[in-house]
């Protein structure tokens, strides 16, 4: 695993020279492997349709909304130690202290994270992952990637996800501290996937994609919008400013994505037709 990780990191630093801005060829510079990505998008959508979405619907049926919120809080709480490390790696001790404070408070009086008392006390989330750390270090995104099962990403964030998976102290604790079996650890990850999928339904992502003329392009644009928002450390969802309603922020993100898609379609309509 370490050899694979080292090789991937080397490939990233040698090949991912692109910035997070579109180049002279527009979206083609950000999605250089679009044909393959679209095929993988179709595969992922098929898996979601036949497996993940049905299981999520059962979960939503048998689990009351307050309980689902508590479960989602637990999984978010488990990300705080890794966010703490990544904030330190980025030279952001203030945000790191927020991670530490949130983890201590929510793990104790929040009963393992079921209740988010830290936010109630004014300690706002400061999530970070290794992909964001690489971006803070100046690594370009390397282009859009549609990963099997994991969905939208970039070359940089794919490597970041691998590091997240291997180096996360919570994962190491589950493995070496609690001696959980591989099956038990994958069970926890499966629970996290189902919980996240349920939150996406609540956020209206399915309706957003179903109403889009090109769901793949819509998902790609929304991913870039949200990811750049995360890298810039905007602490509210979507594009909501301080004091705005978070649902309005998510709507703004969807609208921005739709505008990007319309711009792409207009550009394609204006492109000269090659003579036969």
N, C-alpha and C positions, 0 to 999 in steps of 0.2 A: 504493500500500500504506500509506503514512504517513497519507493522508487517511482511509482505511478504519479504520486503527488508532485515530486520534484520535476519529473518530465513535463507535466502539465503546466507547472509554474514557469518553467523555462520557455516552453512554447508560447505562453501568454506574454512574457516580457519581450520575447524576440519578435513576435508577430502582431501583437495587439497595439499597434501604434495609432490607431484611429482615435480621434477625440469623441466626446459625447455629442458633437454637433454634426448635422448632415453636411456632406461634402457637395461638390459641384453637380454630382449626379443625383442629388436628393436622396430618396429612400433607398435607392440601389446601393449607396455606400453604407447604409446602416443595416441592410438585409442582403448581403452578397450571395447568400445561398437560399434565396426565396423558394425556389422550386422544391428543394429538399425539405425546407421548413414547412411548406404547405402540406407536403405529404405526411410529415410527422404530426402536424396539427390535426389532420384527418384521423390518424391513428389514435392520438390522445383523446379526441372527441369521441371516437368509438368506444374506447376504454371507459370514458366517463359515462357514456350513455348506457352501457351494458353492466357496469360494475359500480363505479364510485357514486354516481348520482342515485341509483336505486337504494344502495346501502345508506346513503345520507338521508334520503327521504324516510326510510324506516327509523333511523336515529331521531329525526325531527318529530316523527309521529309519537314515539314512545318516551321522548325526553322533553319535559316542559321547558319553555323558553328560559326561565330563571336558572334552571339547572344547566342548560346549554351555555348560558353566559358564564356561569361559574367554571365549567369545564374549560371554556376558552381562556378564562383568566388564569387557570392553572398552567396551561401550555404557554401562555405569554410570560408568566412568572419564571418558567424554566429557561427562558431566553435571557434573563437579566444578567447572569454571570458572564455569558459570552459577549453580551453587549458591553458590559463593564470592561472586559479585556480589549475589545475593539475600540472603545472610546479612548482608552489609555494609549493604544497603538497610534491613534490619530492625534494625540496630544490634546485631548479634551477632558481634563480631570474633573471639571464641573459636571459634565454629563455623566462621567463615570461614577461620581458620587451619587448622582440621582439613581443610577442602576443599583448601586449597593444599598442605598436607603430603601428603594422600592422592594428589593428582594428580601431584606430583613423584615420590613413591616408586613408585607403581604404573606411571607412564609410563616409568620408568628401569629399576629392578631388577625391576619387574613386567612388563617387556617389553610396553609399550604398554597395560598394564592386563589382560593375560591372567591374571596372578596378582595376588591381592589381598594383597600383602605388608603394606600399611598397616594392615589390620585385625589381621594377625598381630603387628604391632608395637604394637598397642594404640590406634591412631588410628581411632576408630569413625566410620562414615559420618555426615554431617550434611546430608542432601539438602534442598534448598529450590527452589521454582519461583516464578514471579511471582504465581501465584494465591495462594500462601501469603503472599507479601509484601503483596498487597492485603488479605488477611485481617488481617495484623499491623498494617496501617495503619487498620483499623477498618471496612473496606468489607464490607457484608453480602453473603451469597451470592447474593441475587437470585432464588432458586428453582432447582429441579432442571431440568436440560436433558439430553435424550438427543441427542447430536450425531451426524450421519451419519459413519460409519466410526470416529470417535473414541470413541463410547460415552458412558457416564455422566459428567456434569459438572454445573456450575452456571453461571449467567450470569457470575459473577465469575471462575470458573476457565476458562470459555471465552475470555474476554478475556485471561486470564493465559496460556493456551496459545498465542494468537496472538502475544503479546509474546515468549514463549519461542521461538517459531518464528523470529521476525524478528530478535530482539536477541541470541540466543545467540552468544557469541564463537566457539564451535567451528563453527557454521554459517557465520559470516562468514569464518572462516579457510579452510574448505573452498571457499567461493565465490571469495574474493579472494586468499587465500594460495596455495592449491594449484591454483586455477583449474579445479576440477572442473566438468564439464558438468552441466546440469540432470538428465540421465538418470543420471549417476553419483551425484549427491546423492540422488535419489529411490531409487536402488538401496540406498544406505546406510540410508535411512529404512525401506525395505521389510525389510531385514535386521533392523533394530531391532524392527519390528512382529512378525516371525516369532519372534525370540528371546523377546520378551515373552510372546507367545501360548504358547510352549512352557513358560515358567515358570508361567503360569497353570494349564496342565495338570498340572504337577508339584505345584502347591499344592492341587489338588483342587477348583478352582473349577467345572469342568464337572460333576463329581459333585454338588457342592453345589447348583447350579442345577437339575440334572435331578431331584433329590430334593425340590425345593421345589414346593408346590402352586401358587404364583404366582412364577415365576422373575423376572419384571419387578420385583415388589415386593421380592424377596429381593436382587436386584442393587442396587436403589436403597438399601435399608437398609444393605447391606454397604458401599456406596460412602460414605454419610454417616459410618458408623462409622469407616472407615479414613481418610477425608479429615480428619475432626476430630482423629483421632489424629496425623496428619501435621502439621497446623497447630499442635498443642500440642507438637510436637517430641519425641514419644516415639521414642527411637532404636531400639527393638526392634520386630519385626514384630507386627502385630495388637495385642493387649492384653497381651503378655508383659511381666512386670516384670523387673528386673535379675536375672539368674541363672536365669530360667525358660527352658524349651525353646521355640524359636520356633514349632515346629509346634503346640505347645499354645496359643500366643498366637493363631495363625490359627484354631484350632478355637474359641477363646473368641470371636473376632470373628464367626465364622459362627453360633455359638449366640446371641450377642447380636442378630444380624440376624433370626434365626428368632423370637426372643422378641418383637421389634418387630412382625413380621408377624402373630404370634398376637394381639398387643394390638390391632392394626388390625382383624383379623377379628372379635374379640370386640366391639369398638366398633360395627362395622357390624351385628352380630347384635342388639345392644341398641338400635339406632336405631329410633325410632318409625316405623311404616308409615303413609304418607300415604293418607288415604281416597280411593277412586276417584271 
